[in-house]
Amino acid sequence: MDNITIRPAEPAELDVVADLRWRWILEGGRQPVTTREEFVRHFANWAAEHAGSHRCMVVVRDDAVIGMAWLAVVQRVPTPTALRRASGDLQCVYVIPGERDGGVGGRLVEAVLARAQDLGLERVTVHSSPRAIPAYARRGFASSPRLLHTRVRRSDPYP
């Protein structure tokens, strides 16, 4: 765990973060619908456009980015008891294969949760792979019978 730093991603690192996302898709056996170069450009532009709602944290060992996680912040409807409310969704947690199972991912999740607390978020959700559920549970995530979801099928991609 030596030489590990977890911090917000810098704008100049978005290409590297995009490459992590690209690697993740390939690792899962899925086929990209675009070229790597086009994806990196699109991803970096998307991240810049959504910097107010999506915050990226990176894990850096020495000078190399070896992991990422995104915190999507969603403003919630005010109530008479809380005029300002927000929740978070932990997204795209990824650590390169050679760095897994040593606690790096857990430290990354803890850093994102600390950031969520600093932002005053009410809760943070995560959509997990089965393999990662125990790691999230160790950090306080639990199933909720009140949190429901459905898939919405669209014929056209979201604009």
N, C-alpha and C positions, 0 to 999 in steps of 0.2 A: 504494500500500500504506500510505499515511499514515493516521493516526487509526484503525488496526486494533488491536483487542484480542481475544485468544482466551483464554477463561476458562471455568470451570464455570458452567453456567446457574444463575441465582438462582430460587428458588421463584416469585417474582412474574413471572418471564419465561416460565413454562410455557404460558401462553395464546398468547404470540407464537411459541414453538417449535411448538405445536400448529398454529398457522396456517401455518407453514412446511411442515409435513407435509401439511396440506390442499392447499396450493398445489402441492406436488410431485405429488400424485395427479392433480390437475386438469391439470397440465402434461403428464403422461403419457397423457392422454386417457381415464383411467379414471373411472368414475362412482361417487361416494360412495354408501354404503348408508344414510346418515343425514344430518341437517342439520349445517351447520358448527357451530352453537352446541352441539348435543348432542355432536359429536365433540370440541370444545375442552374441554368439561366432563369427558368420559370420559378424554381424554388427560391432562389435568392430574391427575385422580384416579389414573390408572394410574401416571403418573410418580412421584407421591408414594408410592404403595404399593410401588413397585419401586426406590426410591432406593438401597437397599442393594446391588442387583445391576446396576442400569443407571445409568450416569453420563453426563450430557449436558454437552457442551462447546458453547459458542456463539462465533461470530465477531461482533464488534460494531464497526461503523464509526460514529464519533462516538457517538450514543446509540441507533442502530438496530441490532437483531439482523438480520444478513444471511446467517447460515448456522448450521448445527448438525451435530453428529455425536454418536453414542451409543456408549459402550463398555459392552457387556454382560459382566459378570464371572461366570464359571462356576467353582465350586469343583470340584476334581478329586479323585479317589480317592487317598488317601495311599499312599505306597510306603515300604518300609523305609529308603530313602535320602532321602526327602522327605516329612515328615509333613504339611506344609502346601503345597498346590499349587493353582494357579488359572490359567485361560486366559481370554482375552478374545475377543470378537467385535465388530468394528467395524461399526456399523449406522447406517442412515439418515443418511449423509453428504449434505448438501444445502447448496448456496449459491445464492442467488437469481440469476436469469439475468443481470442487469446487472453482476454481480460475478464472473462466471466467466472463466476463461482468463487470469487475472492473477496466479495463484499463491496466492490466498486459500484455496482448497480444499486445496492441498498443505500450507500452513502449519497448517491445521486438523487434517489427518491427522497431521502431525508432533507437534502438541500432544497429540493423543490417544495416540500411541505413547509420548511422554514420560510421560504419566500412567500408562500400562500398565507402563512400566518402574518408576516410583515405587511402584506397587502390587505389584511383584515377580512379574508374570505371566510364565508360561513362553513363551507364544506369543499372537499375535493373528491371527485369521482375518478375512476379509472376503468377502462375496458381492457381486461387482461387476457393473456393467453393462459391456458391451464397450467403450464409450467411455472408461470410467475405468480400465481395466486398465493402460495405460501409466503413468498417474499413480501408481497403487499400486506398480507395479514399480519406479518411481524411488525409492520410499521403502522398498524392501527386501522387498516382498511377492513371492512366487514360487509357481508351481504346485507341488503335491506329489503324487506318485503314491500316497502313503499316506493322504491325506485324501480320503475317499470320502463321498458323501451319497446319499440317496434321498428321494423325496417320499413322504409318507404321506398317503393319502387318507382322509378321515373324512367320514362322512355328517353329523355334527353338529359345529358349531364347538367349538374347544377352550374349556372352561369358563372 
